[in-house]
Amino acid sequence: MSGAHPADPIAEAFEAHRDRLTAVARRVLGSHADADDAVQEAWLRLSRQDAGAIDNLGGWLTTVVGRISLDLLRSGRTRPTVPLDDQPPGAAVTLDDDPNPEELAALGDSVGLALTTVLDSLRPDERLAFVLHDVFAVPHGEIGAIIGRSADATKMLTSRARRKVRTARRSEGDRRREREVVAAFLAAAREGRFERLLEVLHPEVELTVHAPGGRFVTIGATEVAGRARVAAAAARGHAATVGGRPGVVAWHADGTPLSVLAFTVAEGRITGITAVVDPAELALMDLPDAV
């Protein structure tokens, strides 16, 4: 936190809430960088307030971060990222692991990987209402004050968002089967098993590579299998969900991004692969840190 004196009691109180505020903003905005900006803006607003007049500092800060996040979602002023083919800009890249201990404590055990994907399809007010109520247990009345609705209207909004989330979670089995197909492809690429590659690739599969020299497209299972070295380098990366699609994120030894792959799977075979290996494009993506 910039500009805060370590002995400042207001700064210390803010720091006590920082992890939770960051978790709220990250879940609502889907971007670590935007979440950090939102929390920093909340600190600046608090520093201009008479903190002694705030009865519930945690609630006040949650409200402020919620409003900042909602404004960002509504205005579309989130940090630009590189689209993956037909994926919209800002597609989330999430490692396929459980949250780290700090996030798990803040978000609760009910938050699964499917949630990250479906939140991108919710309207800004639905997204904020669902995250604050179902993930962080903020009362509907307080959420309504943020989004400009009554408590009853906010409750209906949350219920609608919850139905969408449940639908997405029911499709998690399909996503698990897709990941199994991708894992088989990556194993075959790593081991150089050409025939196995052909088994998991659709005959008309399309590979799009975003390289420093431009975008290159290869069509056909035989041709794509012959270029599987792109996937072989990423096969030692980390499984991820990229804009709702199964994928892989890989890093160099120094922790800088090496590549991001996203796969489209239909009827048990891979029909499309998008590979971003251009350092300039990777630098624009909101990627998780190396693991």
Secondary structure, DSSP 8 states (H G I E B T S, - for coil): -TT--TT-HHHHHHHHHHHHHHHHHHHHHS-HHHHHHHHHHHHHHHHTS-GGG-S-HHHHHHHHHHHHHHHHHHHT-S------TTS-TT--EEESS---HHHHHHH-TT--HHHHHHHTTS-HHHHHHHIIIIIT---HHHHHHHHT--HHHHHHHHHHHHHHHHHHHHTHHHHHHHHHHHHHHHHHHHHT-HHHHHHHEEEEEEEEEEETTEEEEEESHHHHHHTTHHHHHHTTSEEEEETTEEEEEEE-TTS-EEEEEEEEEETTEEEEEEEE--HHHHHHS------
